[in-house]
Every structure is written in structure tokens, then in C-alpha cells.
Amino acid sequence: MRVIATHRPDAALALAGPAGAVADGVVPAEASEARRGLVDLLLGLGILLQFGLSGYALEFFGIPYITQGGTILQKVHPANYVFALALLAAIVAHPNPIGYFLSLMTRRLGAVSMIVACAFIYVFVSRYHPTMSAAYLVDAMISAALVALLLADAPPSTMLRLARLLHVIIVANALLAIVEVSSGWRLFPFGVKGEEMVWDYRATALLGHPLDGALATGVYAVILMTAGTVPGLPERLRLPIILLCMAAMPAIGARTSFAVVYAVAGVMAGLAVLAFMRGRSVRPATVLAIMAALPLAVVAVAAVFQLGYLDGFLGRFQNDSGSADARLDLYNLFSHYGLKEMVTGYDPNVLQTRVRVEGLEAGVENSWVGHLLQFGIPLSVMLWCAFAAFLADLFRNTGRLALLPTLFMLAVLSTSVGISGKTTMLVLPATLMLVLLSPRAIARSRSDGSVGGP
């Protein structure tokens, strides 16, 4: 009878028949980690590139990632090439490549189905809408699937290192966003050459477009607020980093993300007060910290208003430049949505014309409407089913704590171009959830004593 070590993340590899087992069907954790050395190095590099090299940064360095020109290879984010190489290395380096590949597919059907759906749509668009490009699906959706596949068998030590890397990146991005808005200086221009949005106050920092940056920062903050244990983060740093992220949200400037983060913070603060009133014990150090922080918070808020840090953000609430109306006007695009459009989507030239006629300068700011207009109903439903399967995989691997961040992500995708355009609005929050809510990373972090418990 085969013995499978189900308590280890590499247990599923035993089904693929790995070599070098100590017992029949059991893979030593040390052998698994050694075999994945290059894979984990490439995975970390890919995540670093994905979070640290935005589209604006690529344009700044001369790569026509957003603008016209260049080759099709330059339209795909470099991180995705690294992810693909890492996945190839993980399969080829395994003692039983075919068995491991089949095992990985069966264990991550959601990620595989999303890749297949995107590939099918790409072929369809190339055949029936040759003037339209569906290559953006690589960055918008396939990248998240690649990360999910690579994290499927990542050792606990790797998950913990990735968690620490993500903490550093998000904190650095939040600090940089505050500096950019406070000083007017930018690390990378907001926009591309000839089309820089110098009038827009919002910070781009490391994560690029404010909608992408705000979603990633917001999901990260919500995880820190709601998770009992956050791997790779000492408990004493949790509250300061939450406050830093909340302070950075106005600088990044996405109103939906701001509202969600502050609403969650209010609910969590209310629950903490309620628990205290019901008799929950509080450490004296915590009480002293709160008493010292309250007057400082009043001074900080007064300084923020006096220095004009919130002027641009508050101005977006007073005048949204027609953004709210545009989200309603986009449904006028269905006025000519006949049988042909239902089956194959709009002709790209017709769609562009109708978007201009309706005055939708920012594009179709709803992912699901964007898919229907581009691909028609059958392909859109297929893509959404694959996306739902991906989210189901995510929940199975992170637990119920991923529900609130996922609902947050879906709300933003429903009020922006999201996954119907070239954005990182899926891969960034999905990576944060898969790493920071991973039971493997949490268990390793607790065993190392680097975090506090709930």
C-alpha cells in the first residue's frame, strides 16, 4: 500500500511518482525544496517584476508596452515570460515530468481552464476580428493562472520568503505614493510620451495606474485587518502598516478602493470596541499606545488638511469629470447589439466609433460589459466560467478569509476596465491572497515564531 504524506505541500507530487523517496510514495521535503530551487528563484523574480515594474516604467525604459509600435513580444509583461520559464523548469526538472504535469493540471483545474479559455478566445479573435488584439488576456488573466500553478507546490519556506517580499513591496509602494503626492515628483511619469497626464495628482509609484495600485494596496490592507495571522509580518508591525496603507489610499486616489478599505477598518475597529465592552482583556501596552496615538492622530489630520494632501482626492469626490455618468452611459452601447454582436461581439472599428460617440473617453469601465462587447455572449460566458473556477481554486487554497478580498476585487473589476483590458487587477490581488493567506506560509511563519497568533 502506497503511503502519501498528505500533511506536506509536496504530497501530491508522490502521485506523479517522484524519485528519491524515503518510503514508497513519500517525498522528503528537503529533496522537494532542493529540486525547486531554480523554480522558486524565478517565481520570486517574476513576482518582483510584476509588482515593481509597471507599464509606465516599461514605457519609461523604452519598451512600447502600452503605446503603438514594437513587436507582439513587447506587449506582454516581462514577468509573464519569467513565470512561463519557471513553470517549464518545474515540469522538466521533475523526475516524472508527464506525471507531474497531469497531477498539476488536475489539482489546479481553475487555472488551467482560464488559460485554455483565453487561448481559445485569442484564436477566435485572430480569425474573426483580425484588427482586434486579445493579447492583453495574457497580462489580464493568464498571468494570475501561471502564479497559481507555480504556487501549487511551493515549499513553506518559499511561501514565507514570498510573503516577506510582498510586505516590502507594498510598504515601499505606499511610502512612495505619499512622497509623490506630497512633493509633486514622480518615479515614473503618469502616462506615456506625448500623453502624460500631468494634470492628474494621483500617485503611480511602483504599481502603475492608480486603479491597479489602489486595488492591490486595498486588498493587502484588508488581509492585514481580517487575518488572524499574517505570515512574514511581526505582530507589532501590523497596525502601523495598516495605518500606512490607509494614509496612502488618498494619494493613490481610487475612490471605490478607498471606501472599501475605510469601511472595513471602521467595522473592525467597532468590533474591537464591542469585544472590549464585553470584557475582552486588553494589554496595558495597547491601552497606553492608543492613549498616546489619539492626540497625535488629531495633529496629523489637521496637518494633512493644512498642507493640502487631501485636496486632490476630495476634489475627485466633488467633480469626478463625468466618471459616474460614464459608467451608466456605457450601457447605451448595447442599443445596436444585434444577433451578430451577441454571437461574435462588435467589430473593433464599430465598437471604437460607438465608444467615441457615447463620450466614453476612459473606455468601457466594466469588465463584464467589456467582454460582452468584444467577444459576444458565448465566449464571454465561457471565460466567466473559467474565471469562476479559478476563484474556486483560490478559495480551496486560502480558506474563507479570501472571501472579503475577493468581493473587494470583484467590485473594482465591475467599476473599471479591469480584466477586459491590459491591467494587473487580477494577478496582483490574487498573488497577495495566494501567498499571505496560504496555510503553508502561516504554519511556517508560526513555527519560526516570526508572527503573533490571532
CORUR-V265042 format. One record per helix or strand of 2 or more residues. SS is the DSSP state (~ for helix, > for strand). FROM is the first residue (numbers start at 1). LEN is the number of residues. If there is no record, write none. Layout:
SS:FROM:LEN
SS:FROM:LEN
This chain:
~:9:8
~:29:7
~:37:16
~:55:6
~:72:4
~:78:15
~:97:11
~:109:20
~:136:16
~:156:28
~:210:17
~:235:18
~:255:23
~:284:24
~:311:8
~:323:14
~:339:6
~:348:10
~:367:32
~:402:12
~:418:3
~:427:10
~:439:10
